[in-house]
């Protein structure tokens, strides 16, 4: 992919797999035909907001399911897990109608709300919370600390590995989301990177050099985030499995 981003379409179709000298030319064509910086900003903004909102909501939910445990919450958790079996295509049209009636099309809110609370992340935080020392909670309550203080001042710092794992998963999912933005982002100014890449392969003639350059640019943020958080990501996944 990276080598193809530096070659012309003719060279790529001819089987060239070593770097070439067409990088600047491909970049010039990509910038002239698309607003790649706007698409990058839209993707980053949507993914960042979705990640932050999901971490807050799902971590509080997972914490509550485990710390305030009872049989009713077990039943509710089972219902949430069953919701993972429902394909997104089933709820896609009702969601579009809801956001259309609320005049929220082409907005970050419409992108974020359907994924702000996912059963997988709630389950991830719930499983990880099982390893959280209950003695700390009891000691904090004896000292007079409130429940919100316990959560934000004790739970969040201790569970940073789980937050890192959830952040990587959520950001990558939001960044690569194609179907839902395709439906709700109906203006060119609202397009994300997956939509921009889809436009590059929708013409009669595909410039593969430009296409590979766009894909290379698109994966950079997710690669950087994963490399930065990979250690905590592994620890968070392992703690949730335990």
Number of C-alpha atoms within 10 A of each C-alpha: 14 16 18 26 27 25 27 21 20 12 17 19 12 9 9 15 14 12 14 15 12 18 20 12 15 24 17 12 14 19 14 10 9 16 15 21 12 16 22 20 15 20 26 19 15 22 23 18 18 26 24 14 17 24 23 14 15 23 28 18 18 23 22 17 22 19 14 9 11 10 8 9 14 13 11 12 18 12 12 16 16 11 13 12 8 10 9 13 10 9 11 14 11 11 17 17 12 13 18 14 10 10 11 16 22 20 17 20 15 23 23 19 14 15 16 20 19 17 19 15 25 26 23 22 27 23 21 24 23 16 12 17 11 12 9 13 19 13 11 16 14 10 9 10 14 12 12 11 13 16 17 12 12 14 19 16 11 14 18 15 24 27 23 24 24 25 23 22 16 22 25 19 16 22 25 18 18 15 13 16 24 16 13 21 20 13 10 14 12 20 23 28 27 21 20 20 20 13 13 20 13 9 9 7 8 13 18 22 29 27 22 22 22 23 18 15 14 22 14 11 16 18 14 11 15 20 12 13 17 17 13 18 23 14 16 22 18 14 20 19 10 9
